[in-house]
Amino acid sequence: MTATTVQKKVTRPRADALRNRERIVTAAREMFTEFGPDVPLDEIARRAGVGNATVYRNFPDRDALVREVVCSVMDRTSEAAEVALAATGDAFEALERFVHASADERIAALCPMVQSAFDQHHPDLVASRERIEQLVEELMDRARTAGQLRADVSVGDVLVAVSQLSRPPAGTGCGVADRFVHRTLQLFLDGLRAPARSILPGTALTMEDLRRA
């Protein structure tokens, strides 16, 4: 008998289906930031310019959509870190560009949703989180090696500051904060510069500390 190899054709999403999914994620990101995680899905569909059925075809429930939005924002923030790492020049300025870009992505407004909406250990979330942590660590290591970053800070210190200083949380008028967010972040960044002008209480905050908190 002769063995016959049957090759299966891989079905790929149509271009319009991919565009619709991206529209939904973009609309959801905007509306979660403006109004919080409980915004009706039909309102998200309306802003995305698609039908309700299209939303549910891509995301079977609200948790799936929230998770996709959070991972999307984290991935976009990671891309900002990669751009900063690829840039030549001043190492501390690269860290500064990343911090300001993180604020522009509204990552702080979505952080509370991570804690309340879905499984903290979902593989998509873990992968996005590990990627951003690694990239921020690289940015900080480069600035530290250049003698520009104080030695008593860690990744957790930076990400907590970005989260706290670039609030208000989702649904509380994030647009109003744009007038002062970057000013406040720059004050924080100036405090990261070496040589340090003070002794910080406690120890450098790691991401493991945050996860245990």
CNS distance restraints for C-alpha pairs under 8 A (distance, minus, plus):
assign (resid  13 and name CA) (resid  17 and name CA) 6.20 0.50 0.50
assign (resid  13 and name CA) (resid  18 and name CA) 6.51 0.50 0.50
assign (resid  14 and name CA) (resid  18 and name CA) 6.41 0.50 0.50
assign (resid  15 and name CA) (resid  19 and name CA) 6.23 0.50 0.50
assign (resid  16 and name CA) (resid  20 and name CA) 6.12 0.50 0.50
assign (resid  17 and name CA) (resid  21 and name CA) 6.27 0.50 0.50
assign (resid  18 and name CA) (resid  22 and name CA) 6.26 0.50 0.50
assign (resid  19 and name CA) (resid  23 and name CA) 6.12 0.50 0.50
assign (resid  20 and name CA) (resid  24 and name CA) 6.22 0.50 0.50
assign (resid  20 and name CA) (resid  48 and name CA) 7.74 0.50 0.50
assign (resid  20 and name CA) (resid  50 and name CA) 7.12 0.50 0.50
assign (resid  20 and name CA) (resid  54 and name CA) 7.80 0.50 0.50
assign (resid  21 and name CA) (resid  25 and name CA) 6.31 0.50 0.50
assign (resid  21 and name CA) (resid  55 and name CA) 7.80 0.50 0.50
assign (resid  21 and name CA) (resid  58 and name CA) 6.65 0.50 0.50
assign (resid  22 and name CA) (resid  26 and name CA) 6.07 0.50 0.50
assign (resid  23 and name CA) (resid  27 and name CA) 6.04 0.50 0.50
assign (resid  23 and name CA) (resid  48 and name CA) 5.17 0.50 0.50
assign (resid  23 and name CA) (resid  49 and name CA) 7.76 0.50 0.50
assign (resid  24 and name CA) (resid  28 and name CA) 5.97 0.50 0.50
assign (resid  24 and name CA) (resid  44 and name CA) 6.91 0.50 0.50
assign (resid  24 and name CA) (resid  45 and name CA) 6.66 0.50 0.50
assign (resid  24 and name CA) (resid  48 and name CA) 5.23 0.50 0.50
assign (resid  24 and name CA) (resid  50 and name CA) 7.87 0.50 0.50
assign (resid  24 and name CA) (resid  55 and name CA) 6.90 0.50 0.50
assign (resid  25 and name CA) (resid  29 and name CA) 6.02 0.50 0.50
assign (resid  25 and name CA) (resid  65 and name CA) 7.40 0.50 0.50
assign (resid  25 and name CA) (resid  68 and name CA) 7.17 0.50 0.50
assign (resid  25 and name CA) (resid  69 and name CA) 5.84 0.50 0.50
assign (resid  26 and name CA) (resid  30 and name CA) 6.32 0.50 0.50
assign (resid  26 and name CA) (resid  48 and name CA) 7.60 0.50 0.50
assign (resid  26 and name CA) (resid  69 and name CA) 7.81 0.50 0.50
assign (resid  27 and name CA) (resid  31 and name CA) 6.15 0.50 0.50
assign (resid  27 and name CA) (resid  44 and name CA) 5.87 0.50 0.50
assign (resid  27 and name CA) (resid  45 and name CA) 7.79 0.50 0.50
assign (resid  27 and name CA) (resid  47 and name CA) 5.95 0.50 0.50
assign (resid  27 and name CA) (resid  48 and name CA) 5.37 0.50 0.50
assign (resid  28 and name CA) (resid  32 and name CA) 5.77 0.50 0.50
assign (resid  28 and name CA) (resid  44 and name CA) 5.69 0.50 0.50
assign (resid  28 and name CA) (resid  65 and name CA) 7.82 0.50 0.50
assign (resid  28 and name CA) (resid  66 and name CA) 7.96 0.50 0.50
assign (resid  28 and name CA) (resid  69 and name CA) 6.96 0.50 0.50
assign (resid  29 and name CA) (resid  33 and name CA) 6.14 0.50 0.50
assign (resid  29 and name CA) (resid  69 and name CA) 5.78 0.50 0.50
assign (resid  30 and name CA) (resid  34 and name CA) 6.20 0.50 0.50
assign (resid  31 and name CA) (resid  35 and name CA) 5.66 0.50 0.50
assign (resid  31 and name CA) (resid  36 and name CA) 7.01 0.50 0.50
assign (resid  31 and name CA) (resid  39 and name CA) 6.99 0.50 0.50
assign (resid  31 and name CA) (resid  44 and name CA) 7.06 0.50 0.50
assign (resid  32 and name CA) (resid  36 and name CA) 4.39 0.50 0.50
assign (resid  32 and name CA) (resid  37 and name CA) 5.01 0.50 0.50
assign (resid  32 and name CA) (resid  38 and name CA) 7.64 0.50 0.50
assign (resid  32 and name CA) (resid  39 and name CA) 6.76 0.50 0.50
assign (resid  32 and name CA) (resid 110 and name CA) 7.53 0.50 0.50
assign (resid  32 and name CA) (resid 170 and name CA) 6.37 0.50 0.50
assign (resid  32 and name CA) (resid 171 and name CA) 7.07 0.50 0.50
assign (resid  33 and name CA) (resid  37 and name CA) 7.97 0.50 0.50
assign (resid  33 and name CA) (resid 106 and name CA) 7.31 0.50 0.50
assign (resid  33 and name CA) (resid 109 and name CA) 5.92 0.50 0.50
assign (resid  33 and name CA) (resid 110 and name CA) 6.74 0.50 0.50
assign (resid  33 and name CA) (resid 169 and name CA) 7.73 0.50 0.50
assign (resid  33 and name CA) (resid 170 and name CA) 4.52 0.50 0.50
assign (resid  33 and name CA) (resid 171 and name CA) 5.89 0.50 0.50
assign (resid  33 and name CA) (resid 174 and name CA) 7.20 0.50 0.50
assign (resid  34 and name CA) (resid 170 and name CA) 5.93 0.50 0.50
assign (resid  34 and name CA) (resid 171 and name CA) 4.65 0.50 0.50
assign (resid  34 and name CA) (resid 172 and name CA) 7.03 0.50 0.50
assign (resid  34 and name CA) (resid 173 and name CA) 6.46 0.50 0.50
assign (resid  34 and name CA) (resid 174 and name CA) 6.75 0.50 0.50
assign (resid  35 and name CA) (resid  39 and name CA) 6.31 0.50 0.50
assign (resid  35 and name CA) (resid 170 and name CA) 6.17 0.50 0.50
assign (resid  35 and name CA) (resid 171 and name CA) 3.69 0.50 0.50
assign (resid  35 and name CA) (resid 172 and name CA) 7.15 0.50 0.50
assign (resid  36 and name CA) (resid 170 and name CA) 4.78 0.50 0.50
assign (resid  36 and name CA) (resid 171 and name CA) 4.47 0.50 0.50
assign (resid  37 and name CA) (resid  66 and name CA) 7.43 0.50 0.50
assign (resid  37 and name CA) (resid 113 and name CA) 6.90 0.50 0.50
assign (resid  37 and name CA) (resid 170 and name CA) 7.74 0.50 0.50
assign (resid  39 and name CA) (resid  43 and name CA) 7.10 0.50 0.50
assign (resid  39 and name CA) (resid  44 and name CA) 7.56 0.50 0.50
assign (resid  40 and name CA) (resid  44 and name CA) 6.72 0.50 0.50
assign (resid  41 and name CA) (resid  45 and name CA) 6.18 0.50 0.50
assign (resid  41 and name CA) (resid  52 and name CA) 7.46 0.50 0.50
assign (resid  41 and name CA) (resid  55 and name CA) 7.79 0.50 0.50
assign (resid  41 and name CA) (resid  62 and name CA) 7.82 0.50 0.50
assign (resid  42 and name CA) (resid  46 and name CA) 6.11 0.50 0.50
assign (resid  42 and name CA) (resid  51 and name CA) 7.93 0.50 0.50
assign (resid  42 and name CA) (resid  52 and name CA) 5.85 0.50 0.50
assign (resid  43 and name CA) (resid  47 and name CA) 6.28 0.50 0.50
assign (resid  44 and name CA) (resid  48 and name CA) 6.09 0.50 0.50
assign (resid  45 and name CA) (resid  49 and name CA) 6.06 0.50 0.50
assign (resid  45 and name CA) (resid  50 and name CA) 5.25 0.50 0.50
assign (resid  45 and name CA) (resid  51 and name CA) 5.82 0.50 0.50
assign (resid  45 and name CA) (resid  52 and name CA) 5.75 0.50 0.50
assign (resid  45 and name CA) (resid  55 and name CA) 6.46 0.50 0.50
assign (resid  46 and name CA) (resid  50 and name CA) 6.25 0.50 0.50
assign (resid  46 and name CA) (resid  51 and name CA) 7.19 0.50 0.50
assign (resid  50 and name CA) (resid  54 and name CA) 6.35 0.50 0.50
assign (resid  50 and name CA) (resid  55 and name CA) 7.45 0.50 0.50
assign (resid  51 and name CA) (resid  55 and name CA) 6.81 0.50 0.50
assign (resid  52 and name CA) (resid  56 and name CA) 6.47 0.50 0.50
assign (resid  53 and name CA) (resid  57 and name CA) 5.95 0.50 0.50
assign (resid  54 and name CA) (resid  58 and name CA) 6.38 0.50 0.50
assign (resid  55 and name CA) (resid  59 and name CA) 5.94 0.50 0.50
assign (resid  55 and name CA) (resid  60 and name CA) 7.93 0.50 0.50
assign (resid  56 and name CA) (resid  60 and name CA) 4.91 0.50 0.50
assign (resid  56 and name CA) (resid  61 and name CA) 6.88 0.50 0.50
assign (resid  59 and name CA) (resid  64 and name CA) 5.60 0.50 0.50
assign (resid  59 and name CA) (resid  65 and name CA) 5.60 0.50 0.50
assign (resid  60 and name CA) (resid  64 and name CA) 6.66 0.50 0.50
assign (resid  61 and name CA) (resid  65 and name CA) 6.75 0.50 0.50
assign (resid  62 and name CA) (resid  66 and name CA) 6.13 0.50 0.50
assign (resid  63 and name CA) (resid  67 and name CA) 5.99 0.50 0.50
assign (resid  63 and name CA) (resid 117 and name CA) 6.15 0.50 0.50
assign (resid  63 and name CA) (resid 118 and name CA) 5.98 0.50 0.50
assign (resid  64 and name CA) (resid  68 and name CA) 6.20 0.50 0.50
assign (resid  65 and name CA) (resid  69 and name CA) 6.19 0.50 0.50
assign (resid  66 and name CA) (resid  70 and name CA) 6.18 0.50 0.50
assign (resid  66 and name CA) (resid 113 and name CA) 7.59 0.50 0.50
assign (resid  66 and name CA) (resid 117 and name CA) 7.31 0.50 0.50
assign (resid  67 and name CA) (resid  71 and name CA) 6.07 0.50 0.50
assign (resid  67 and name CA) (resid 114 and name CA) 7.64 0.50 0.50
assign (resid  67 and name CA) (resid 117 and name CA) 8.00 0.50 0.50
assign (resid  67 and name CA) (resid 118 and name CA) 7.17 0.50 0.50
assign (resid  67 and name CA) (resid 125 and name CA) 7.25 0.50 0.50
assign (resid  68 and name CA) (resid  72 and name CA) 5.92 0.50 0.50
assign (resid  69 and name CA) (resid  73 and name CA) 6.25 0.50 0.50
assign (resid  70 and name CA) (resid  74 and name CA) 6.20 0.50 0.50
assign (resid  70 and name CA) (resid 110 and name CA) 6.60 0.50 0.50
assign (resid  70 and name CA) (resid 111 and name CA) 7.93 0.50 0.50
assign (resid  70 and name CA) (resid 114 and name CA) 7.25 0.50 0.50
assign (resid  70 and name CA) (resid 125 and name CA) 7.92 0.50 0.50
assign (resid  71 and name CA) (resid  75 and name CA) 5.98 0.50 0.50
assign (resid  71 and name CA) (resid 124 and name CA) 7.05 0.50 0.50
assign (resid  71 and name CA) (resid 125 and name CA) 5.97 0.50 0.50
assign (resid  71 and name CA) (resid 128 and name CA) 5.98 0.50 0.50
assign (resid  72 and name CA) (resid  76 and name CA) 6.14 0.50 0.50
assign (resid  73 and name CA) (resid  77 and name CA) 6.13 0.50 0.50
assign (resid  73 and name CA) (resid 105 and name CA) 6.48 0.50 0.50
assign (resid  73 and name CA) (resid 106 and name CA) 7.85 0.50 0.50
assign (resid  73 and name CA) (resid 107 and name CA) 6.41 0.50 0.50
assign (resid  74 and name CA) (resid  78 and name CA) 6.13 0.50 0.50
assign (resid  74 and name CA) (resid 107 and name CA) 7.16 0.50 0.50
assign (resid  74 and name CA) (resid 128 and name CA) 6.12 0.50 0.50
assign (resid  74 and name CA) (resid 129 and name CA) 7.03 0.50 0.50
assign (resid  74 and name CA) (resid 132 and name CA) 7.02 0.50 0.50
assign (resid  75 and name CA) (resid  79 and name CA) 6.22 0.50 0.50
assign (resid  75 and name CA) (resid 128 and name CA) 6.10 0.50 0.50
assign (resid  75 and name CA) (resid 132 and name CA) 7.48 0.50 0.50
assign (resid  76 and name CA) (resid  80 and name CA) 6.44 0.50 0.50
assign (resid  76 and name CA) (resid 105 and name CA) 7.50 0.50 0.50
assign (resid  77 and name CA) (resid  81 and name CA) 6.46 0.50 0.50
assign (resid  77 and name CA) (resid  98 and name CA) 7.89 0.50 0.50
assign (resid  77 and name CA) (resid 101 and name CA) 7.11 0.50 0.50
assign (resid  77 and name CA) (resid 102 and name CA) 5.58 0.50 0.50
assign (resid  77 and name CA) (resid 105 and name CA) 6.77 0.50 0.50
assign (resid  77 and name CA) (resid 107 and name CA) 7.97 0.50 0.50
assign (resid  77 and name CA) (resid 132 and name CA) 7.30 0.50 0.50
assign (resid  78 and name CA) (resid  82 and name CA) 6.26 0.50 0.50
assign (resid  78 and name CA) (resid 131 and name CA) 6.84 0.50 0.50
assign (resid  78 and name CA) (resid 132 and name CA) 5.01 0.50 0.50
assign (resid  78 and name CA) (resid 135 and name CA) 6.91 0.50 0.50
assign (resid  79 and name CA) (resid  83 and name CA) 6.22 0.50 0.50
assign (resid  80 and name CA) (resid  84 and name CA) 6.26 0.50 0.50
assign (resid  80 and name CA) (resid  98 and name CA) 5.92 0.50 0.50
assign (resid  80 and name CA) (resid 101 and name CA) 6.48 0.50 0.50
assign (resid  80 and name CA) (resid 102 and name CA) 7.55 0.50 0.50
assign (resid  81 and name CA) (resid  85 and name CA) 6.14 0.50 0.50
assign (resid  81 and name CA) (resid  98 and name CA) 5.42 0.50 0.50
assign (resid  81 and name CA) (resid 132 and name CA) 7.67 0.50 0.50
assign (resid  81 and name CA) (resid 135 and name CA) 6.14 0.50 0.50
assign (resid  81 and name CA) (resid 136 and name CA) 6.76 0.50 0.50
assign (resid  81 and name CA) (resid 139 and name CA) 7.61 0.50 0.50
assign (resid  82 and name CA) (resid  86 and name CA) 6.12 0.50 0.50
assign (resid  82 and name CA) (resid 135 and name CA) 6.97 0.50 0.50
assign (resid  83 and name CA) (resid  87 and name CA) 6.35 0.50 0.50
assign (resid  84 and name CA) (resid  94 and name CA) 4.93 0.50 0.50
assign (resid  84 and name CA) (resid  95 and name CA) 7.01 0.50 0.50
assign (resid  84 and name CA) (resid  97 and name CA) 6.65 0.50 0.50
assign (resid  84 and name CA) (resid  98 and name CA) 6.25 0.50 0.50
assign (resid  84 and name CA) (resid 139 and name CA) 7.85 0.50 0.50
assign (resid  85 and name CA) (resid  94 and name CA) 6.71 0.50 0.50
assign (resid  85 and name CA) (resid 138 and name CA) 7.84 0.50 0.50
assign (resid  85 and name CA) (resid 139 and name CA) 6.42 0.50 0.50
assign (resid  87 and name CA) (resid  94 and name CA) 7.23 0.50 0.50
assign (resid  90 and name CA) (resid  94 and name CA) 6.54 0.50 0.50
assign (resid  91 and name CA) (resid  95 and name CA) 6.68 0.50 0.50
assign (resid  91 and name CA) (resid 139 and name CA) 7.44 0.50 0.50
assign (resid  91 and name CA) (resid 142 and name CA) 6.07 0.50 0.50
assign (resid  91 and name CA) (resid 143 and name CA) 4.80 0.50 0.50
assign (resid  91 and name CA) (resid 146 and name CA) 7.00 0.50 0.50
assign (resid  91 and name CA) (resid 148 and name CA) 7.69 0.50 0.50
assign (resid  92 and name CA) (resid  96 and name CA) 6.28 0.50 0.50
assign (resid  92 and name CA) (resid 143 and name CA) 5.10 0.50 0.50
assign (resid  92 and name CA) (resid 148 and name CA) 6.23 0.50 0.50
assign (resid  92 and name CA) (resid 149 and name CA) 7.09 0.50 0.50
assign (resid  93 and name CA) (resid  97 and name CA) 6.16 0.50 0.50
assign (resid  94 and name CA) (resid  98 and name CA) 6.39 0.50 0.50
assign (resid  94 and name CA) (resid 139 and name CA) 7.21 0.50 0.50
assign (resid  95 and name CA) (resid  99 and name CA) 6.34 0.50 0.50
assign (resid  95 and name CA) (resid 139 and name CA) 5.85 0.50 0.50
assign (resid  95 and name CA) (resid 140 and name CA) 6.87 0.50 0.50
assign (resid  95 and name CA) (resid 143 and name CA) 7.52 0.50 0.50
assign (resid  96 and name CA) (resid 100 and name CA) 6.32 0.50 0.50
assign (resid  96 and name CA) (resid 186 and name CA) 7.87 0.50 0.50
assign (resid  96 and name CA) (resid 189 and name CA) 6.85 0.50 0.50
assign (resid  97 and name CA) (resid 101 and name CA) 6.07 0.50 0.50
assign (resid  98 and name CA) (resid 102 and name CA) 6.09 0.50 0.50
assign (resid  99 and name CA) (resid 103 and name CA) 6.55 0.50 0.50
assign (resid  99 and name CA) (resid 162 and name CA) 6.76 0.50 0.50
assign (resid  99 and name CA) (resid 185 and name CA) 7.70 0.50 0.50
assign (resid 100 and name CA) (resid 104 and name CA) 6.46 0.50 0.50
assign (resid 100 and name CA) (resid 182 and name CA) 6.49 0.50 0.50
assign (resid 100 and name CA) (resid 185 and name CA) 7.29 0.50 0.50
assign (resid 101 and name CA) (resid 105 and name CA) 6.44 0.50 0.50
assign (resid 102 and name CA) (resid 106 and name CA) 6.89 0.50 0.50
assign (resid 102 and name CA) (resid 107 and name CA) 6.35 0.50 0.50
assign (resid 102 and name CA) (resid 162 and name CA) 7.32 0.50 0.50
assign (resid 103 and name CA) (resid 107 and name CA) 6.39 0.50 0.50
assign (resid 103 and name CA) (resid 108 and name CA) 7.16 0.50 0.50
assign (resid 103 and name CA) (resid 162 and name CA) 6.68 0.50 0.50
assign (resid 103 and name CA) (resid 166 and name CA) 5.80 0.50 0.50
assign (resid 103 and name CA) (resid 181 and name CA) 7.67 0.50 0.50
assign (resid 103 and name CA) (resid 182 and name CA) 7.75 0.50 0.50
assign (resid 106 and name CA) (resid 110 and name CA) 6.90 0.50 0.50
assign (resid 106 and name CA) (resid 166 and name CA) 7.62 0.50 0.50
assign (resid 107 and name CA) (resid 111 and name CA) 6.35 0.50 0.50
assign (resid 107 and name CA) (resid 163 and name CA) 7.02 0.50 0.50
assign (resid 108 and name CA) (resid 112 and name CA) 7.86 0.50 0.50
assign (resid 108 and name CA) (resid 162 and name CA) 7.02 0.50 0.50
assign (resid 108 and name CA) (resid 163 and name CA) 4.36 0.50 0.50
assign (resid 108 and name CA) (resid 164 and name CA) 6.97 0.50 0.50
assign (resid 108 and name CA) (resid 166 and name CA) 6.06 0.50 0.50
assign (resid 108 and name CA) (resid 167 and name CA) 5.73 0.50 0.50
assign (resid 108 and name CA) (resid 168 and name CA) 7.81 0.50 0.50
assign (resid 108 and name CA) (resid 169 and name CA) 6.70 0.50 0.50
assign (resid 109 and name CA) (resid 163 and name CA) 7.86 0.50 0.50
assign (resid 109 and name CA) (resid 166 and name CA) 7.97 0.50 0.50
assign (resid 109 and name CA) (resid 167 and name CA) 6.09 0.50 0.50
assign (resid 109 and name CA) (resid 168 and name CA) 6.59 0.50 0.50
assign (resid 109 and name CA) (resid 169 and name CA) 4.32 0.50 0.50
assign (resid 109 and name CA) (resid 170 and name CA) 4.50 0.50 0.50
assign (resid 109 and name CA) (resid 174 and name CA) 7.67 0.50 0.50
assign (resid 110 and name CA) (resid 114 and name CA) 6.99 0.50 0.50
assign (resid 110 and name CA) (resid 169 and name CA) 7.23 0.50 0.50
assign (resid 110 and name CA) (resid 170 and name CA) 6.35 0.50 0.50
assign (resid 111 and name CA) (resid 115 and name CA) 7.06 0.50 0.50
assign (resid 111 and name CA) (resid 163 and name CA) 7.45 0.50 0.50
assign (resid 112 and name CA) (resid 116 and name CA) 6.57 0.50 0.50
assign (resid 112 and name CA) (resid 169 and name CA) 7.49 0.50 0.50
assign (resid 113 and name CA) (resid 117 and name CA) 5.41 0.50 0.50
assign (resid 114 and name CA) (resid 118 and name CA) 6.64 0.50 0.50
assign (resid 114 and name CA) (resid 120 and name CA) 7.13 0.50 0.50
assign (resid 115 and name CA) (resid 120 and name CA) 7.14 0.50 0.50
assign (resid 120 and name CA) (resid 125 and name CA) 7.13 0.50 0.50
assign (resid 120 and name CA) (resid 126 and name CA) 7.64 0.50 0.50
assign (resid 121 and name CA) (resid 125 and name CA) 6.89 0.50 0.50
assign (resid 121 and name CA) (resid 126 and name CA) 6.10 0.50 0.50
assign (resid 122 and name CA) (resid 126 and name CA) 6.19 0.50 0.50
assign (resid 123 and name CA) (resid 127 and name CA) 6.00 0.50 0.50
assign (resid 124 and name CA) (resid 128 and name CA) 6.30 0.50 0.50
assign (resid 125 and name CA) (resid 129 and name CA) 6.03 0.50 0.50
assign (resid 126 and name CA) (resid 130 and name CA) 6.01 0.50 0.50
assign (resid 127 and name CA) (resid 131 and name CA) 6.16 0.50 0.50
assign (resid 128 and name CA) (resid 132 and name CA) 6.42 0.50 0.50
assign (resid 129 and name CA) (resid 133 and name CA) 6.18 0.50 0.50
assign (resid 130 and name CA) (resid 134 and name CA) 6.13 0.50 0.50
assign (resid 131 and name CA) (resid 135 and name CA) 6.32 0.50 0.50
assign (resid 132 and name CA) (resid 136 and name CA) 6.14 0.50 0.50
assign (resid 133 and name CA) (resid 137 and name CA) 6.13 0.50 0.50
assign (resid 133 and name CA) (resid 155 and name CA) 6.97 0.50 0.50
assign (resid 133 and name CA) (resid 207 and name CA) 7.91 0.50 0.50
assign (resid 134 and name CA) (resid 138 and name CA) 6.32 0.50 0.50
assign (resid 135 and name CA) (resid 139 and name CA) 6.33 0.50 0.50
assign (resid 136 and name CA) (resid 140 and name CA) 6.14 0.50 0.50
assign (resid 136 and name CA) (resid 155 and name CA) 6.45 0.50 0.50
assign (resid 137 and name CA) (resid 141 and name CA) 5.98 0.50 0.50
assign (resid 137 and name CA) (resid 154 and name CA) 7.76 0.50 0.50
assign (resid 137 and name CA) (resid 155 and name CA) 5.94 0.50 0.50
assign (resid 138 and name CA) (resid 142 and name CA) 6.16 0.50 0.50
assign (resid 139 and name CA) (resid 143 and name CA) 6.42 0.50 0.50
assign (resid 140 and name CA) (resid 144 and name CA) 5.97 0.50 0.50
assign (resid 140 and name CA) (resid 149 and name CA) 7.23 0.50 0.50
assign (resid 140 and name CA) (resid 154 and name CA) 7.82 0.50 0.50
assign (resid 140 and name CA) (resid 155 and name CA) 7.57 0.50 0.50
assign (resid 141 and name CA) (resid 145 and name CA) 5.96 0.50 0.50
assign (resid 142 and name CA) (resid 146 and name CA) 6.27 0.50 0.50
assign (resid 143 and name CA) (resid 147 and name CA) 6.47 0.50 0.50
assign (resid 143 and name CA) (resid 148 and name CA) 5.35 0.50 0.50
assign (resid 143 and name CA) (resid 149 and name CA) 5.39 0.50 0.50
assign (resid 144 and name CA) (resid 148 and name CA) 5.64 0.50 0.50
assign (resid 144 and name CA) (resid 149 and name CA) 4.57 0.50 0.50
assign (resid 144 and name CA) (resid 150 and name CA) 6.76 0.50 0.50
assign (resid 144 and name CA) (resid 151 and name CA) 6.83 0.50 0.50
assign (resid 147 and name CA) (resid 194 and name CA) 6.59 0.50 0.50
assign (resid 148 and name CA) (resid 193 and name CA) 5.60 0.50 0.50
assign (resid 148 and name CA) (resid 194 and name CA) 4.94 0.50 0.50
assign (resid 148 and name CA) (resid 195 and name CA) 7.42 0.50 0.50
assign (resid 149 and name CA) (resid 192 and name CA) 5.86 0.50 0.50
assign (resid 149 and name CA) (resid 193 and name CA) 4.77 0.50 0.50
assign (resid 149 and name CA) (resid 194 and name CA) 4.85 0.50 0.50
assign (resid 149 and name CA) (resid 195 and name CA) 7.58 0.50 0.50
assign (resid 150 and name CA) (resid 192 and name CA) 5.81 0.50 0.50
assign (resid 150 and name CA) (resid 193 and name CA) 5.60 0.50 0.50
assign (resid 150 and name CA) (resid 194 and name CA) 4.43 0.50 0.50
assign (resid 150 and name CA) (resid 195 and name CA) 6.10 0.50 0.50
assign (resid 150 and name CA) (resid 196 and name CA) 5.70 0.50 0.50
assign (resid 151 and name CA) (resid 194 and name CA) 7.81 0.50 0.50
assign (resid 152 and name CA) (resid 200 and name CA) 7.56 0.50 0.50
assign (resid 152 and name CA) (resid 203 and name CA) 7.22 0.50 0.50
assign (resid 152 and name CA) (resid 204 and name CA) 5.69 0.50 0.50
assign (resid 153 and name CA) (resid 157 and name CA) 6.13 0.50 0.50
assign (resid 153 and name CA) (resid 158 and name CA) 7.88 0.50 0.50
assign (resid 153 and name CA) (resid 192 and name CA) 7.75 0.50 0.50
assign (resid 153 and name CA) (resid 203 and name CA) 7.90 0.50 0.50
assign (resid 153 and name CA) (resid 204 and name CA) 4.77 0.50 0.50
assign (resid 153 and name CA) (resid 205 and name CA) 6.94 0.50 0.50
assign (resid 154 and name CA) (resid 158 and name CA) 6.86 0.50 0.50
assign (resid 154 and name CA) (resid 204 and name CA) 5.34 0.50 0.50
assign (resid 154 and name CA) (resid 205 and name CA) 5.72 0.50 0.50
assign (resid 154 and name CA) (resid 206 and name CA) 5.97 0.50 0.50
assign (resid 155 and name CA) (resid 159 and name CA) 6.30 0.50 0.50
assign (resid 155 and name CA) (resid 205 and name CA) 7.03 0.50 0.50
assign (resid 155 and name CA) (resid 206 and name CA) 6.03 0.50 0.50
assign (resid 155 and name CA) (resid 207 and name CA) 6.76 0.50 0.50
assign (resid 156 and name CA) (resid 160 and name CA) 5.88 0.50 0.50
assign (resid 156 and name CA) (resid 204 and name CA) 7.65 0.50 0.50
assign (resid 156 and name CA) (resid 205 and name CA) 4.82 0.50 0.50
assign (resid 156 and name CA) (resid 206 and name CA) 4.62 0.50 0.50
assign (resid 156 and name CA) (resid 207 and name CA) 5.01 0.50 0.50
assign (resid 156 and name CA) (resid 209 and name CA) 7.89 0.50 0.50
assign (resid 156 and name CA) (resid 210 and name CA) 7.05 0.50 0.50
assign (resid 157 and name CA) (resid 161 and name CA) 6.17 0.50 0.50
assign (resid 157 and name CA) (resid 204 and name CA) 6.80 0.50 0.50
assign (resid 157 and name CA) (resid 205 and name CA) 5.25 0.50 0.50
assign (resid 157 and name CA) (resid 206 and name CA) 7.24 0.50 0.50
assign (resid 158 and name CA) (resid 162 and name CA) 6.22 0.50 0.50
assign (resid 159 and name CA) (resid 163 and name CA) 6.12 0.50 0.50
assign (resid 160 and name CA) (resid 164 and name CA) 6.04 0.50 0.50
assign (resid 161 and name CA) (resid 165 and name CA) 5.68 0.50 0.50
assign (resid 161 and name CA) (resid 188 and name CA) 7.76 0.50 0.50
assign (resid 162 and name CA) (resid 166 and name CA) 5.79 0.50 0.50
assign (resid 162 and name CA) (resid 185 and name CA) 7.25 0.50 0.50
assign (resid 163 and name CA) (resid 167 and name CA) 6.55 0.50 0.50
assign (resid 165 and name CA) (resid 181 and name CA) 6.68 0.50 0.50
assign (resid 165 and name CA) (resid 184 and name CA) 6.79 0.50 0.50
assign (resid 165 and name CA) (resid 185 and name CA) 6.54 0.50 0.50
assign (resid 166 and name CA) (resid 177 and name CA) 7.53 0.50 0.50
assign (resid 166 and name CA) (resid 181 and name CA) 5.42 0.50 0.50
assign (resid 166 and name CA) (resid 182 and name CA) 7.92 0.50 0.50
assign (resid 166 and name CA) (resid 185 and name CA) 7.61 0.50 0.50
assign (resid 167 and name CA) (resid 174 and name CA) 7.06 0.50 0.50
assign (resid 167 and name CA) (resid 177 and name CA) 7.29 0.50 0.50
assign (resid 167 and name CA) (resid 181 and name CA) 7.96 0.50 0.50
assign (resid 168 and name CA) (resid 172 and name CA) 6.12 0.50 0.50
assign (resid 168 and name CA) (resid 173 and name CA) 7.08 0.50 0.50
assign (resid 168 and name CA) (resid 174 and name CA) 5.80 0.50 0.50
assign (resid 168 and name CA) (resid 177 and name CA) 7.06 0.50 0.50
assign (resid 169 and name CA) (resid 174 and name CA) 7.16 0.50 0.50
assign (resid 170 and name CA) (resid 174 and name CA) 6.95 0.50 0.50
assign (resid 173 and name CA) (resid 177 and name CA) 7.41 0.50 0.50
assign (resid 174 and name CA) (resid 178 and name CA) 7.15 0.50 0.50
assign (resid 177 and name CA) (resid 181 and name CA) 5.81 0.50 0.50
assign (resid 178 and name CA) (resid 182 and name CA) 7.29 0.50 0.50
assign (resid 180 and name CA) (resid 184 and name CA) 6.18 0.50 0.50
assign (resid 181 and name CA) (resid 185 and name CA) 6.15 0.50 0.50
assign (resid 182 and name CA) (resid 186 and name CA) 6.05 0.50 0.50
assign (resid 183 and name CA) (resid 187 and name CA) 6.49 0.50 0.50
assign (resid 184 and name CA) (resid 188 and name CA) 6.48 0.50 0.50
assign (resid 185 and name CA) (resid 189 and name CA) 6.15 0.50 0.50
assign (resid 186 and name CA) (resid 190 and name CA) 6.11 0.50 0.50
assign (resid 187 and name CA) (resid 191 and name CA) 6.59 0.50 0.50
assign (resid 188 and name CA) (resid 192 and name CA) 6.76 0.50 0.50
assign (resid 189 and name CA) (resid 193 and name CA) 6.95 0.50 0.50
assign (resid 191 and name CA) (resid 196 and name CA) 7.53 0.50 0.50
assign (resid 192 and name CA) (resid 196 and name CA) 7.33 0.50 0.50
assign (resid 205 and name CA) (resid 209 and name CA) 6.29 0.50 0.50
assign (resid 205 and name CA) (resid 210 and name CA) 7.52 0.50 0.50
assign (resid 206 and name CA) (resid 210 and name CA) 6.68 0.50 0.50
assign (resid 207 and name CA) (resid 211 and name CA) 6.30 0.50 0.50
assign (resid 208 and name CA) (resid 212 and name CA) 6.25 0.50 0.50
assign (resid 209 and name CA) (resid 213 and name CA) 6.21 0.50 0.50
